[in-house]
Amino acid sequence: MIGILVFLPLLGFLVAGIGNRAIGNLAARLVTTAALFVSAALAWAIFLAQLGGEGAYTVTLFEWFTSGGLSVAWALHVDMLVAVMLVVITSVSALVHLYSWGYMAEDPSQPRFFAYLSLFTFAMLMLVTADSLVQLFFGWEGVGLASYLLIGFWYQKPSAWNAAIKAFIVNRVGDFGFMLGMFALFLVFGTLDIGAILGGVADRKGATFAFLGSEVDALTTIAILLFIGAMGKSAQLGLHTWLPDAMEGPTPVSALIHAATMVTAGVFLVCRMSPLFEAAPPARDLVVWVGAATALFAATVATTQHDIKRVIAYSTCSQLGFMFFAAGVGAYGAAMFHLFTHAFFKALLFLGAGSVIHAMHHEQDMRHYGALWRKIPMTFAAMVVGTVAITGFFYTAGYYSKDGVLFAAFVRGTEPARVAFAVGLFASFLTSFYSWRLMFLTFFGAARWDAHHHHPHESPPSMLVPLALLAAGALFAGVVFHHGFIGEEGFWRGALVHDPDFYHRLHEVPALVHHAPTIAMALGFLIALRQYVLKPGAAADFVRTFPTLHRFLYRKWYFDELYDALLVRPAKRIGGLFWKGGDLGLIDRFGPDGLSGLVGEGAAAARRFQSGYLYVYAMVMLVGLAAATTWLVTRG
């Protein structure tokens, strides 16, 4: 079953990719979408079997390679952690495929698009089912390749291929850390089999190595290196700059990347390697600090953006920060719970935004929206559900998962955890504010669109059905599954570190702490309501009063400008130096334009003597004979 689940998307990719326009749009859509729905059905079957008590198992497909002491098999591992990821990946991907039937209906390259979507899904499935870090890295790089292809799908647009290149390069920085971590793991454990590594952590605890004259803890170093890889994939502060630019791809791509696949890979890696991180407290603290900083940074930036997709993109970045600091405080179940619920409401928000963009003829600036709730009521209803879920309204999915993350930080009680709780609470307030700001600017107030050019219309059923299914998940996934994810017993059964006593205390926090997230949510809603509905000019007044703060947030804390000044421009100058000084000035000068050029000029001069006239050849012979005689005489 697991083999069919994983390889069906690959089959869809091959059929649509090789067949391309020869098989036509309809065949490509049918094959890829059907494959994903079958995979999703199998994923739910595996998930329910794990819930029913089926233990972890591994299916070995074949031996991959052996090199010295490293032997790697191609194997598919299934446990409760993997089952959760299988459900998230295949369910969201299947709905994105179906949604794309309507969204991409006018695109001439539909087979290529659906092939890329299926390749992306296959790579992510290989990542989460990997039994070894080598196989996991194969999937890790596979989603990187597929994201490059999807972000730059409209390659005729310079902004699209620039964004694709940016995503590719930034992720290579994180991947370098991941590779160093893999090398170190092999040196310390002698294997890259994940089960063997996690089983041997206790025996290697306290191991050190010499670096610059100091003894450094080996497990802490390895955990930090792996986390650097996770930072790149999951867009944490410092390696986050690629994620907002990824909005250049079609909206279904944004939903797939941000909700279910690539950006969750880093969170999955930290949770998968939870015994290693438990043995490396400094690395865990680093995860907390980075996660909290990312949650705050991205939430502040989202409050100022005008592009509807960019607001949701920065929201994703912020929510990933929540997941990481939950893992950093040891609440791996809470981190996975928020990953699980986030997949539903974030995919819902992205696809809902795509429905708005579709209705507004690809206009993405919210300043040109307004008064749309009557025009596209089904999309409006879906977006309301996504918004109440992400802000943590009572008994929605976010109410259980986000609050669980905050309570875990409070219960852990360490200094980084308490800071993460305070930062997370403020980020929750900002989440409510920017989410409702998006709703009010898009659906309420006066129409700010030109009626002569825009005729808002509801999306086709192929786009609305996925919205309805995701809305159900955003409403009910929390109440149905919260005991399994963050209950005292949980359903993890060794799939990740789970401390029953810690989760018991999670449900006994003080009343003020328990209600704090709800208060933050309500404050964010009320301020957004005042700024954008009750007093529509208040937001502009705030910008005029605090222009420097607004500019700082709108320009994303100037990270792009900083990287441009410190990295991009110097790299271009160095490249220009090698190009003009090395390639043109040295290689070409003494190569094609130098010695090779002299040979060409000599050949051109020699051709003048090849006239075909006998007297010319006789003259050349006489001159040569005279020159030889003169040389012999002078030498004699």
C-alpha positions as CSV (number, residue, x, y, z in Angstrom):
1,M,0.0,0.0,0.0
2,I,2.7,2.5,1.0
3,G,4.6,1.8,-2.3
4,I,1.5,2.5,-4.4
5,L,0.8,5.7,-2.4
6,V,4.4,7.0,-2.9
7,F,4.9,6.1,-6.6
8,L,1.5,7.0,-8.0
9,P,2.4,10.8,-8.2
10,L,5.6,9.8,-9.9
11,L,3.6,7.9,-12.5
12,G,1.4,10.9,-13.0
13,F,4.4,13.1,-13.4
14,L,5.9,10.8,-16.1
15,V,2.6,10.5,-18.0
16,A,1.9,14.2,-18.0
17,G,5.5,15.2,-18.4
18,I,6.5,12.9,-21.3
19,G,3.1,13.0,-22.9
20,N,2.8,16.8,-22.5
21,R,0.8,18.4,-25.3
22,A,0.6,15.1,-27.2
23,I,-1.9,13.7,-24.7
24,G,-3.7,17.1,-24.3
25,N,-4.8,19.1,-21.3
26,L,-7.7,16.9,-20.2
27,A,-5.7,13.6,-20.1
28,A,-2.9,15.3,-18.1
29,R,-5.3,16.7,-15.6
30,L,-7.2,13.4,-15.3
31,V,-4.2,11.2,-14.8
32,T,-2.4,13.4,-12.3
33,T,-5.5,14.3,-10.3
34,A,-6.8,10.7,-10.1
35,A,-3.3,9.5,-9.0
36,L,-3.3,12.0,-6.1
37,F,-6.8,11.2,-5.0
38,V,-6.0,7.5,-4.9
39,S,-2.8,8.3,-2.9
40,A,-4.8,10.5,-0.5
41,A,-7.3,7.7,0.1
42,L,-4.4,5.3,0.9
43,A,-2.8,7.9,3.2
44,W,-6.0,8.1,5.2
45,A,-6.2,4.4,5.4
46,I,-2.7,4.2,6.7
47,F,-3.4,7.0,9.2
48,L,-6.5,5.3,10.5
49,A,-4.6,2.0,10.8
50,Q,-1.9,3.7,12.9
51,L,-4.6,5.2,15.0
52,G,-6.0,1.7,15.5
53,G,-2.8,0.5,16.9
54,E,-0.8,-0.8,14.0
55,G,2.9,-0.4,14.8
56,A,5.7,1.1,12.8
57,Y,7.1,-0.8,9.9
58,T,9.5,-0.5,7.0
59,V,9.2,-1.7,3.5
60,T,12.6,-2.3,1.8
61,L,12.3,-1.9,-2.0
62,F,15.9,-2.6,-3.0
63,E,19.5,-2.0,-2.0
64,W,20.5,1.4,-3.3
65,F,24.3,1.5,-3.0
66,T,27.3,0.6,-0.8
67,S,30.3,2.7,-0.5
68,G,33.0,1.7,2.0
69,G,31.2,1.5,5.3
70,L,28.1,3.2,4.1
71,S,25.3,1.0,2.9
72,V,22.0,2.6,1.9
73,A,18.7,0.8,1.0
74,W,15.7,2.3,-0.7
75,A,13.1,1.8,2.0
76,L,9.8,3.3,3.0
77,H,9.2,3.8,6.7
78,V,5.8,4.2,8.2
79,D,4.9,5.3,11.8
80,M,2.4,7.7,13.3
81,L,4.6,10.8,12.5
82,V,4.9,9.7,8.9
83,A,1.2,8.9,8.7
84,V,0.3,12.4,9.7
85,M,2.6,13.9,7.0
86,L,1.1,11.5,4.4
87,V,-2.4,12.7,5.1
88,V,-1.3,16.4,5.0
89,I,0.7,16.1,1.8
90,T,-1.6,13.9,-0.3
91,S,-4.9,15.6,0.9
92,V,-3.8,19.1,0.2
93,S,-2.0,18.1,-3.0
94,A,-5.1,16.3,-4.3
95,L,-7.3,19.3,-3.7
96,V,-4.7,21.6,-5.2
97,H,-4.7,19.5,-8.4
98,L,-8.5,19.6,-8.5
99,Y,-8.5,23.4,-7.8
100,S,-6.1,23.9,-10.7
101,W,-8.6,22.6,-13.2
102,G,-10.4,25.9,-12.9
103,Y,-7.6,28.2,-12.0
104,M,-5.3,27.1,-14.8
105,A,-8.0,26.5,-17.4
106,E,-6.7,29.2,-19.8
107,D,-3.1,28.3,-19.5
108,P,-1.6,26.7,-22.6
109,S,1.0,24.7,-20.6
110,Q,-1.3,22.7,-18.4
111,P,0.4,19.3,-18.8
112,R,3.7,20.8,-17.7
113,F,2.0,22.4,-14.7
114,F,0.3,19.3,-13.5
115,A,3.4,17.2,-14.1
116,Y,5.4,19.6,-11.9
117,L,2.7,19.5,-9.2
118,S,2.9,15.6,-9.1
119,L,6.7,15.7,-9.1
120,F,6.6,18.0,-6.1
121,T,4.3,15.7,-4.3
122,F,6.4,12.6,-5.1
123,A,9.5,14.3,-3.8
124,M,7.8,15.3,-0.5
125,L,6.5,11.7,0.0
126,M,10.0,10.3,-0.5
127,L,11.3,12.8,2.1
128,V,8.8,11.9,4.8
129,T,8.9,8.1,4.3
130,A,12.7,8.0,4.1
131,D,14.4,5.3,6.3
132,S,17.8,6.9,5.9
133,L,19.1,10.5,5.8
134,V,20.5,9.9,2.3
135,Q,17.0,9.0,1.0
136,L,15.5,11.9,3.0
137,F,18.1,14.2,1.3
138,F,17.0,12.9,-2.1
139,G,13.4,14.0,-1.4
140,W,14.7,17.2,0.2
141,E,16.5,18.2,-3.0
142,G,13.6,16.9,-5.1
143,V,11.2,19.4,-3.5
144,G,13.8,22.1,-4.0
145,L,14.0,21.3,-7.7
146,A,10.2,21.1,-8.1
147,S,9.8,24.4,-6.3
148,Y,12.2,26.0,-8.7
149,L,10.2,24.7,-11.6
150,L,6.9,25.8,-10.2
151,I,7.9,29.2,-8.9
152,G,9.4,30.0,-12.3
153,F,6.5,28.3,-14.2
154,W,5.7,31.5,-16.0
155,Y,9.3,31.8,-17.1
156,Q,8.5,34.6,-19.6
157,K,8.2,37.0,-16.6
158,P,11.6,38.1,-15.3
159,S,10.2,38.4,-11.8
160,A,9.2,34.7,-11.9
161,W,12.6,33.3,-12.9
162,N,14.3,35.7,-10.5
163,A,12.2,34.4,-7.7
164,A,12.9,30.8,-8.7
165,I,16.6,31.4,-8.7
166,K,16.4,33.2,-5.4
167,A,14.6,30.3,-3.8
168,F,17.1,27.8,-5.3
169,I,20.2,29.7,-4.0
170,V,18.9,30.5,-0.5
171,N,17.9,26.9,0.0
172,R,21.4,25.8,-1.1
173,V,22.8,27.7,1.9
174,G,20.6,25.8,4.3
175,D,21.3,22.5,2.4
176,F,25.0,23.0,2.9
177,G,24.4,23.0,6.7
178,F,22.3,19.8,6.3
179,M,25.0,18.1,4.4
180,L,27.6,18.9,7.0
181,G,25.3,17.5,9.6
182,M,24.9,14.3,7.6
183,F,28.7,14.0,7.3
184,A,29.1,14.5,11.0
185,L,26.4,12.0,11.8
186,F,28.2,9.3,9.8
187,L,31.5,10.1,11.5
188,V,29.9,9.8,15.0
189,F,27.4,7.0,14.4
190,G,28.9,5.2,11.5
191,T,25.6,5.1,9.7
192,L,22.9,7.3,8.2
193,D,20.0,5.0,9.0
194,I,17.6,7.1,11.0
195,G,16.5,4.4,13.3
196,A,20.0,3.4,14.1
197,I,21.0,7.0,14.8
198,L,18.1,7.7,17.1
199,G,18.7,4.4,18.9
200,G,22.3,5.3,19.5
201,V,21.9,8.8,20.7
202,A,22.1,7.8,24.4
203,D,25.4,6.1,23.9
204,R,26.9,9.1,22.1
205,K,25.7,11.7,24.6
206,G,28.7,13.7,25.9
207,A,30.9,12.9,22.9
208,T,33.1,15.8,21.8
209,F,35.5,16.8,19.1
210,A,38.4,19.3,19.0
211,F,37.8,22.6,17.1
212,L,40.1,25.6,17.2
213,G,41.7,24.3,20.4
214,S,38.4,23.7,22.2
215,E,36.3,20.6,22.9
216,V,32.9,21.0,21.2
217,D,29.8,18.8,22.0
218,A,29.3,16.6,18.9
219,L,25.5,16.1,19.3
220,T,24.9,19.8,19.8
221,T,26.9,20.6,16.7
222,I,25.1,18.0,14.6
223,A,21.7,19.2,15.7
224,I,22.6,22.9,14.9
225,L,23.8,21.9,11.4
226,L,20.6,20.0,10.8
227,F,18.6,22.9,12.0
228,I,20.4,25.2,9.6
229,G,19.0,23.0,6.8
230,A,15.6,23.2,8.4
231,M,15.9,27.0,8.5
232,G,16.4,27.2,4.7
233,K,13.6,24.8,3.8
234,S,11.1,26.3,6.3
235,A,12.0,29.9,5.7
236,Q,13.2,30.9,9.2
237,L,14.7,34.3,9.9
238,G,17.9,34.8,8.0
239,L,17.0,32.3,5.3
240,H,13.4,33.4,4.8
241,T,13.8,35.9,1.9
242,W,12.9,33.4,-0.8
243,L,9.4,32.6,0.6
244,P,7.5,35.9,-0.2
245,D,9.0,36.0,-3.7
246,A,7.7,32.5,-4.3
247,M,4.3,34.2,-4.8
248,E,5.4,34.7,-8.4
249,G,4.3,31.2,-9.2
250,P,0.6,30.4,-9.8
251,T,-1.6,30.5,-6.7
252,P,-2.1,26.7,-6.5
253,V,1.7,26.5,-6.2
254,S,1.7,28.9,-3.3
255,A,-0.9,26.8,-1.5
256,L,1.1,23.6,-2.1
257,I,4.5,25.0,-1.1
258,H,3.2,27.0,1.9
259,A,0.6,24.6,3.3
260,A,1.6,21.0,2.9
261,T,5.0,20.4,1.4
262,M,8.3,22.2,1.2
263,V,8.0,24.7,4.1
264,T,6.9,21.9,6.5
265,A,10.0,19.8,5.7
266,G,12.2,21.6,8.2
267,V,9.6,21.2,11.1
268,F,9.3,17.5,10.2
269,L,13.1,17.0,10.2
270,V,13.4,18.5,13.7
271,C,10.5,16.4,15.0
272,R,11.8,13.2,13.3
273,M,15.2,13.7,15.0
274,S,13.6,14.7,18.3
275,P,15.8,12.3,20.4
276,L,18.9,14.0,19.0
277,F,17.6,17.5,19.8
278,E,16.6,16.3,23.3
279,A,20.2,15.3,23.9
280,A,21.4,18.8,22.7
281,P,19.8,21.5,24.9
282,P,21.8,24.4,23.4
283,A,20.5,23.4,20.0
284,R,16.9,23.3,21.3
285,D,17.3,26.7,22.7
286,L,18.6,28.0,19.4
287,V,15.4,26.5,17.7
288,V,13.3,28.4,20.3
289,W,15.0,31.8,19.7
290,V,15.0,31.5,15.9
291,G,11.4,30.3,15.9
292,A,10.2,33.1,18.2
293,A,12.1,35.8,16.2
294,T,10.6,34.5,12.9
295,A,7.1,34.5,14.3
296,L,7.5,38.1,15.4
297,F,9.3,39.4,12.3
298,A,6.9,37.9,9.7
299,A,3.8,38.9,11.6
300,T,5.0,42.6,11.8
301,V,5.7,42.6,8.1
302,A,2.4,41.1,7.2
303,T,0.6,44.0,8.8
304,T,1.8,46.4,6.0
305,Q,1.7,44.4,2.8
306,H,-0.8,45.2,0.0
307,D,-0.5,42.1,-2.1
308,I,-3.1,39.6,-0.9
309,K,-0.8,36.6,-1.5
310,R,2.2,38.2,0.2
311,V,0.2,38.8,3.4
312,I,-0.6,35.1,3.5
313,A,3.0,34.2,2.7
314,Y,4.3,36.2,5.6
315,S,1.6,34.6,7.7
316,T,3.0,31.2,6.8
317,C,6.5,32.3,7.8
318,S,5.2,33.5,11.1
319,Q,3.2,30.3,11.8
320,L,6.3,28.2,11.0
321,G,8.0,30.1,13.7
322,F,5.3,28.9,16.1
323,M,5.9,25.3,15.1
324,F,9.7,25.6,15.6
325,F,9.6,27.2,19.0
326,A,7.1,24.5,20.0
327,A,9.6,21.9,18.9
328,G,12.4,23.8,20.7
329,V,10.6,23.7,24.0
330,G,10.2,19.9,23.6
331,A,6.5,19.9,22.6
332,Y,7.0,18.0,19.4
333,G,3.4,16.8,19.4
334,A,2.2,20.4,19.6
335,A,4.5,21.4,16.7
336,M,3.1,18.6,14.6
337,F,-0.5,19.4,15.6
338,H,0.0,23.0,14.4
339,L,1.6,21.8,11.2
340,F,-1.5,19.5,10.7
341,T,-4.1,22.1,11.3
342,H,-2.1,24.8,9.5
343,A,-2.2,22.7,6.4
344,F,-6.0,23.0,6.2
345,F,-6.5,26.7,7.0
346,K,-3.5,28.0,5.2
347,A,-4.3,26.0,2.0
348,L,-7.9,27.3,2.4
349,L,-6.6,30.9,2.7
350,F,-4.3,30.6,-0.3
351,L,-6.9,29.0,-2.5
352,G,-9.5,31.5,-1.3
353,A,-7.1,34.3,-2.3
354,G,-6.7,32.6,-5.7
355,S,-10.4,32.6,-6.1
356,V,-10.4,36.4,-5.3
357,I,-7.6,36.9,-7.8
358,H,-9.5,34.8,-10.4
359,A,-12.7,36.9,-9.8
360,M,-10.7,40.2,-10.2
361,H,-8.9,39.2,-13.4
362,H,-5.5,38.6,-11.7
363,E,-5.5,41.8,-9.7
364,Q,-3.6,41.0,-6.4
365,D,-3.4,44.5,-4.7
366,M,-6.0,44.7,-1.9
367,R,-6.2,48.4,-2.3
368,H,-8.1,47.7,-5.6
369,Y,-10.6,45.4,-3.9
370,G,-13.5,46.1,-1.6
371,A,-17.2,45.3,-1.4
372,L,-16.7,41.8,-2.9
373,W,-18.6,39.7,-0.4
374,R,-21.8,40.1,-2.3
375,K,-20.1,39.3,-5.6
376,I,-18.3,36.2,-4.6
377,P,-20.2,34.9,-1.5
378,M,-18.9,31.3,-1.5
379,T,-15.3,32.5,-1.6
380,F,-16.1,35.0,1.1
381,A,-17.5,32.3,3.3
382,A,-14.4,30.1,2.8
383,M,-12.1,33.0,3.6
384,V,-14.1,33.7,6.8
385,V,-13.6,30.1,7.9
386,G,-9.9,30.2,7.2
387,T,-9.5,33.5,9.0
388,V,-11.3,32.4,12.2
389,A,-9.3,29.2,12.2
390,I,-5.9,30.9,11.8
391,T,-6.7,33.5,14.5
392,G,-7.8,30.8,16.9
393,F,-11.5,31.5,17.3
394,F,-13.3,29.2,19.7
395,Y,-13.2,25.5,18.8
396,T,-11.7,25.9,15.3
397,A,-8.5,24.1,14.4
398,G,-6.2,27.0,15.3
399,Y,-7.9,27.4,18.6
400,Y,-6.5,24.1,19.7
401,S,-3.2,23.9,18.0
402,K,-1.9,27.5,18.3
403,D,-3.0,27.7,22.0
404,G,-1.3,24.4,22.6
405,V,1.9,25.8,21.2
406,L,1.7,28.9,23.5
407,F,0.8,26.8,26.6
408,A,3.7,24.5,25.9
409,A,6.1,27.5,25.9
410,F,4.7,28.7,29.2
411,V,4.8,25.3,30.9
412,R,8.4,24.6,29.8
413,G,9.4,27.7,31.9
414,T,12.9,28.2,30.7
415,E,14.1,31.7,29.8
416,P,13.9,31.1,26.0
417,A,10.5,29.4,26.4
418,R,9.0,32.3,28.5
419,V,10.3,34.8,25.9
420,A,8.8,32.6,23.1
421,F,5.4,32.6,25.0
422,A,5.4,36.4,25.2
423,V,6.5,36.9,21.6
424,G,4.0,34.3,20.4
425,L,1.2,36.0,22.3
426,F,2.0,39.3,20.6
427,A,2.4,37.6,17.2
428,S,-1.1,36.0,17.8
429,F,-2.5,39.5,18.3
430,L,-0.8,40.6,15.0
431,T,-2.0,37.5,13.3
432,S,-5.6,38.4,14.1
433,F,-5.0,42.0,13.1
434,Y,-3.5,41.4,9.6
435,S,-5.9,38.5,8.9
436,W,-8.9,40.6,9.5
437,R,-7.3,43.6,7.8
438,L,-7.1,41.3,4.7
439,M,-10.8,40.4,5.0
440,F,-12.0,44.0,5.5
441,L,-9.9,45.4,2.7
442,T,-11.0,42.6,0.3
443,F,-14.6,42.1,1.1
444,F,-15.9,45.3,2.8
445,G,-16.0,49.0,2.4
446,A,-16.5,50.8,-0.9
447,A,-15.6,49.1,-4.2
448,R,-12.2,50.3,-5.2
449,W,-12.2,48.6,-8.6
450,D,-13.2,49.9,-11.9
451,A,-16.6,48.5,-12.9
452,H,-15.7,49.0,-16.6
453,H,-12.7,46.7,-16.4
454,H,-13.5,44.3,-13.5
455,H,-16.7,42.2,-13.3
456,P,-16.2,40.1,-10.2
457,H,-17.6,36.6,-10.6
458,E,-17.7,33.5,-8.5
459,S,-15.2,30.7,-9.3
460,P,-16.2,27.4,-11.0
461,P,-17.1,24.3,-9.0
462,S,-13.7,22.8,-9.5
463,M,-12.3,25.6,-7.4
464,L,-15.1,25.9,-4.9
465,V,-15.3,22.1,-3.9
466,P,-11.7,22.1,-2.6
467,L,-12.5,25.3,-0.6
468,A,-15.4,23.5,1.0
469,L,-13.4,20.4,1.9
470,L,-10.5,22.5,3.3
471,A,-13.0,24.6,5.3
472,A,-14.3,21.5,7.0
473,G,-10.7,20.6,8.0
474,A,-10.1,24.1,9.2
475,L,-13.2,23.9,11.4
476,F,-13.1,20.4,12.8
477,A,-9.5,19.0,12.6
478,G,-8.7,20.5,16.0
479,V,-11.7,19.3,18.0
480,V,-11.4,15.8,16.4
481,F,-7.6,15.2,16.8
482,H,-6.4,17.4,19.7
483,H,-6.3,14.6,22.2
484,G,-4.2,12.4,20.0
485,F,-1.7,15.2,19.2
486,I,-1.4,16.9,22.6
487,G,-3.1,14.6,25.0
488,E,-1.3,13.1,27.9
489,E,-0.9,9.7,26.2
490,G,-1.0,10.9,22.6
491,F,-0.9,8.5,19.7
492,W,2.8,8.8,18.9
493,R,4.0,5.5,20.4
494,G,7.7,6.2,20.0
495,A,7.4,8.1,16.7
496,L,8.7,11.2,18.5
497,V,9.6,12.2,22.0
498,H,6.4,12.6,24.0
499,D,6.4,13.3,27.8
500,P,2.9,12.6,29.3
501,D,3.6,14.6,32.4
502,F,4.5,17.7,30.3
503,Y,1.3,17.4,28.3
504,H,-0.7,16.9,31.5
505,R,0.6,20.3,32.8
506,L,-0.2,21.7,29.4
507,H,-3.9,21.4,30.2
508,E,-3.6,23.0,33.7
509,V,-2.1,26.4,32.9
510,P,-3.4,29.4,35.0
511,A,-6.7,30.9,33.9
512,L,-5.0,34.2,32.7
513,V,-2.6,32.2,30.5
514,H,-5.4,30.0,29.2
515,H,-7.5,33.1,28.1
516,A,-4.6,35.2,26.9
517,P,-4.6,33.9,23.3
518,T,-8.3,34.6,23.0
519,I,-7.9,38.1,24.4
520,A,-5.1,38.8,21.9
521,M,-7.3,37.5,19.1
522,A,-10.2,39.7,20.1
523,L,-7.9,42.8,20.4
524,G,-6.5,42.2,16.9
525,F,-10.0,41.9,15.4
526,L,-11.3,45.0,17.1
527,I,-8.4,47.2,16.1
528,A,-8.6,46.0,12.5
529,L,-12.4,46.6,12.5
530,R,-11.8,50.2,13.8
531,Q,-9.0,50.9,11.3
532,Y,-10.6,49.6,8.2
533,V,-14.3,49.6,8.7
534,L,-15.5,51.9,11.4
535,K,-12.9,54.6,10.7
536,P,-11.6,53.9,7.2
537,G,-9.1,56.8,7.2
538,A,-7.5,55.7,10.5
539,A,-4.9,53.4,8.9
540,A,-3.7,56.2,6.6
541,D,-3.5,58.5,9.6
542,F,-1.3,56.0,11.4
543,V,1.1,55.7,8.4
544,R,1.4,59.5,8.3
545,T,2.0,59.6,12.1
546,F,4.7,56.9,12.1
547,P,6.2,56.9,8.5
548,T,9.6,55.5,9.6
549,L,8.0,52.5,11.4
550,H,5.7,51.8,8.5
551,R,8.5,52.1,6.0
552,F,10.7,49.7,8.1
553,L,8.0,47.1,8.2
554,Y,6.8,47.5,4.6
555,R,10.4,47.1,3.4
556,K,10.6,43.8,5.4
557,W,13.1,45.1,8.0
558,Y,15.4,45.8,5.0
559,F,16.7,42.3,4.8
560,D,16.6,42.2,1.0
561,E,18.5,45.5,0.9
562,L,21.0,44.3,3.4
563,Y,21.7,41.1,1.6
564,D,21.9,43.0,-1.7
565,A,24.6,45.3,-0.2
566,L,26.6,42.6,1.6
567,L,26.2,39.6,-0.7
568,V,24.6,40.2,-4.1
569,R,26.5,43.3,-5.2
570,P,30.0,42.1,-4.0
571,A,29.3,38.7,-5.8
572,K,28.4,40.6,-9.0
573,R,31.6,42.7,-8.7
574,I,33.7,39.6,-8.2
575,G,32.0,38.0,-11.1
576,G,32.6,41.1,-13.2
577,L,36.2,41.1,-12.3
578,F,36.7,37.5,-13.3
579,W,34.7,38.0,-16.5
580,K,36.5,41.2,-17.7
581,G,39.9,40.7,-16.1
582,G,40.1,36.9,-16.2
583,D,38.0,35.7,-19.1
584,L,38.3,38.7,-21.5
585,G,41.6,40.1,-20.3
586,L,43.6,37.0,-19.8
587,I,42.0,33.9,-21.4
588,D,40.6,35.5,-24.5
589,R,43.7,37.8,-24.9
590,F,46.2,35.0,-24.9
591,G,43.8,32.3,-26.1
592,P,41.2,32.9,-28.8
593,D,42.2,36.5,-29.3
594,G,45.9,36.1,-28.6
595,L,48.1,33.1,-29.7
596,S,45.2,31.6,-31.6
597,G,44.6,34.9,-33.3
598,L,48.3,35.0,-34.4
599,V,48.0,31.6,-35.9
600,G,45.0,32.8,-37.9
601,E,46.8,35.9,-39.0
602,G,49.8,33.9,-40.1
603,A,47.5,31.5,-42.0
604,A,45.9,34.5,-43.7
605,A,49.3,35.8,-44.8
606,A,50.4,32.4,-46.1
607,R,47.2,32.1,-48.2
608,R,48.4,35.1,-50.3
609,F,51.2,32.9,-51.7
610,Q,48.9,30.2,-52.7
611,S,47.8,31.9,-56.0
612,G,48.2,28.9,-58.3
613,Y,50.6,30.7,-60.6
614,L,53.9,29.0,-61.4
615,Y,56.0,32.1,-61.4
616,V,54.9,32.9,-57.9
617,Y,56.0,29.5,-56.6
618,A,59.3,29.9,-58.5
619,M,59.9,33.2,-56.9
620,V,59.2,31.9,-53.4
621,M,61.6,29.0,-54.1
622,L,64.4,31.3,-55.3
623,V,63.9,33.6,-52.3
624,G,64.0,30.6,-50.0
625,L,67.1,29.2,-51.7
626,A,68.9,32.6,-51.5
627,A,68.0,32.9,-47.8
628,A,69.4,29.4,-47.1
629,T,72.6,30.1,-49.0
630,T,73.1,33.4,-47.2
631,W,72.6,31.6,-43.8
632,L,75.1,28.9,-44.7
633,V,77.7,31.4,-45.9
634,T,77.4,33.5,-42.8
635,R,77.6,30.4,-40.6
636,G,80.6,29.1,-42.4
